[in-house]
Amino acid sequence: MVSHEASRSGAPRIAVTAARALAGQGHDVRVISRFPGPMLADFAEAAPTSVEPLHRLRRRMRRFPILDAVARGMDSAVAASTILRHRPDLVYVNSVAAAAYLRPARWLGRRVILHVHESGAVTSEFLSKTGAAAELVRVHLVACSPSTHRDLTEITGLEPESIELLPSVPDDAEVATRAEETAEMPKPAGQLIVGACGAVEPRKGADLWVEMASSILASSSTDHDVRFVWVGQDDPGARGNLPPAVEFIGQRKNPYSYMSQFDIFTLPSRDDPFPLVVLEAMLLGLPVVAFDVGGVRAQVGDAGIVVPAGDTVAFAGAVRRLLGDEQERVELAVAARQRAQSSFSTKAFSETLNRIVQSAGSGGARVRTH
C-alpha cells in the first residue's frame, strides 16, 4: 500500500483504515509512505511501514523547473526498486499523488489498485505531471465518492460499473475515544463556537470562511457570544485580515477534542471530493453547514445544511439561522450522528474493500464507452 504522504489529512487516514482492515482479514500488508509525517506511527501500528528513500532530495529538485524531469525519473526508479524489494502480488496506490507507482508496477507485472481521493481536475493535473494518464484503463480504479466516480468515468471513458465506489469513512472508535480528551481551548458559559478543521489553504476556502464569519459578526441581529475557530495547519496568507472573534489555532495532534467543543461545524471548501472531516463532525453530533462541493451532499443528506458552492451570503445565512435556533441545532446534531453511524461505518468499508482486493487480485477487464 502506497500513501503519498503521512500527514493527518483525509487520504492518509483512509490508507491507515484500509491497511488495518486488510491486515485484519489476513492479507500480508506493507505500507510505503512517499514522505514522512505524523501518521507514520499509525501506519506502523496497522502494518510494517517504511518511507521512500531520497524524498528530501527529490522534493528540493522539484523547486527548479530544469530538474523536474530528473526528479520524475527518480520517482519512477524509486517506485520500481521499492516494488522489487517487497515483491507484492498487488500494489495499492492510495491517491493519484502517488501515481508514480502506476507504470513501474505495470512494467513489473503487478496488479494495481488506484484509489482516487481527488476531483477530476486535480486527478488530471497529477496524471499529466507523471505521464501516467494512459495507465488508468489498465489498473483497478476505486473512487472515494460519487462525484469522483463520475469524474473518473468521464476522464477514462470506462463503463461506470467497471470503476469501484468505496466511500471514505472515519474511524468511528478513534473519533469517539479521542474526542473525550481535554482540549486547551477554554469556552465561557453561553458562548457558541462555529468551527472548521483542515489545512488553511485556498482550496479549503479559509478566505471564504473569514468572509462568512466577518459578515455574521458585523450583523446587528447576532445576539449571541459567538466565536469562530479553525483547527488545522496554518498559512496566514490564505486567511486574510481577522476580526477579534475569529481564530486560527493551528494544527493539533488531537483535533477531535477541539471539534467536540464546536456548536456548529462548517466546511467552506472550494473543492473537496469526499471530506472525511464532515463525517467526523457528524459522528461527534455536530450540525453541519457546508458548500455543495464534491460528495458533501451525499454525506450530509438531510442531517445538515448544504448551500451553493461559493455563496458566502447563503453560508452566513445558514450559520446565522442555526445560531438563533437551539432546537434545530439539537435536531440536526442527532440526525447527523445517526446518519454517520448507519451509512458510513468502518464495517461496511472493510467488507467492500476486501471484495475489491479479491477482485483486483483475480484480474478483470476494463470496458471503454468512448
Secondary structure, DSSP 8 states (H G I E B T S, - for coil): -EES--SSSHHHHHHHHHHHHHHHTT----EEESS--TTHHHHHHHS-EEE-TTHHHHHHHTTSHHHHHHHHHHHHHHHHHHHHHH--SEEEEESGGGGGGHHHHHHTT-EEEEEE-S-HHHHHHHHHHHT-GGGGGGSEEEESSHHHHHHHHHHH-B-GGGSEE------HHHHHHHHTS--S----TT-EEEEEES--SGGGTHHHHHHHHHHHHH-TT--S-EEEEEES---GGGT-S--TTEEEEE--S-HHHHHTT-SEEEE--SS-SS-HHHHHHHHTT--EEEE--TTHHHHHTTSEEEE-TT-HHHHHHHHHHHHT-HHHHHHHHHHHHHHHHHHS-HHHHHHHHHHHHHHHHT-----B--
